[in-house]
Structure formats: structure tokens, C-alpha cells
Amino acid sequence: MSSECRECLAGLEHCHGTVIHHAWYRSECTEDGCITPEVVHAFSVDCDALRCTCGALASAHRVG
């Protein structure tokens, strides 16, 4: 049994990091220097789950 993931063994482009989707900023990956497209990542999370405040700006609306 190998300790490498299936994508590594198959030689497929992928990343072991997680994409963070921001409301007002560019998405980013938790792996330093990652240039892999967002769609190739297995994991993603919205920035508000990490207590990023940019999502509050996007959901603010005028009441009244």
C-alpha cells in the first residue's frame, strides 16, 4: 500500500491544500505558491467559516 494519494499515483494535476472562497477578494489556497486551478482542488471553504470579515461587506444591505 502506498502513502501517496490517487491523484499523485496517477500523475494528475491537483493540490492537497484547501481553496478559500472570499466574497470580495480572490480565492486563495492554503498551500504556499499553489498555482493549481480552483476546480482541481478537492477541498474548498467559504471565508466566513474561517471568520474572515469580507463576507460581512457583501451581505450588508440597507434596511428601511
C-alpha positions in Angstrom: 0.0 0.0 0.0 1.3 3.4 -0.9 1.2 6.5 1.2 0.6 8.7 -1.9 -2.9 9.8 -2.9 -4.6 8.5 -6.0 -4.0 11.7 -8.0 -0.3 11.6 -7.1 0.0 8.0 -8.2 -1.9 8.8 -11.5 0.2 11.8 -12.2 -2.8 14.1 -12.3 -2.7 17.8 -11.6 -4.1 18.5 -8.1 -3.3 20.2 -4.8 -3.5 18.9 -1.3 -4.5 22.4 0.0 -7.9 23.9 0.5 -9.3 26.7 -1.6 -10.8 29.6 0.5 -13.5 31.5 -1.4 -13.7 35.1 -0.4 -16.7 37.4 -1.0 -14.7 40.4 -2.1 -11.2 39.1 -2.8 -9.6 36.5 -5.0 -9.8 32.9 -3.9 -6.7 31.6 -2.2 -5.2 28.2 -1.4 -3.7 27.1 1.9 -0.7 25.7 0.2 2.1 28.3 -0.4 2.8 29.0 -4.0 -0.1 27.0 -5.3 -0.9 27.6 -9.0 -3.4 24.8 -9.4 -6.8 26.0 -10.8 -9.6 26.2 -8.2 -11.7 23.4 -9.8 -8.9 20.9 -9.4 -8.8 21.2 -5.6 -10.7 18.5 -3.6 -11.5 20.8 -0.7 -12.9 24.3 -0.5 -14.4 26.5 2.2 -16.1 29.9 2.3 -14.1 32.5 4.1 -16.9 33.3 6.7 -16.3 29.7 8.1 -12.8 31.0 8.9 -14.1 34.2 10.5 -13.0 36.4 7.6 -14.8 39.7 7.6 -15.0 40.3 3.9 -18.3 38.3 3.7 -19.9 40.8 6.1 -19.3 43.6 3.5 -21.0 41.5 0.8 -24.1 40.7 2.8 -24.7 44.2 4.2 -27.8 45.8 3.0 -29.9 48.8 3.7 -32.9 48.3 5.9 -35.7 50.8 6.0 
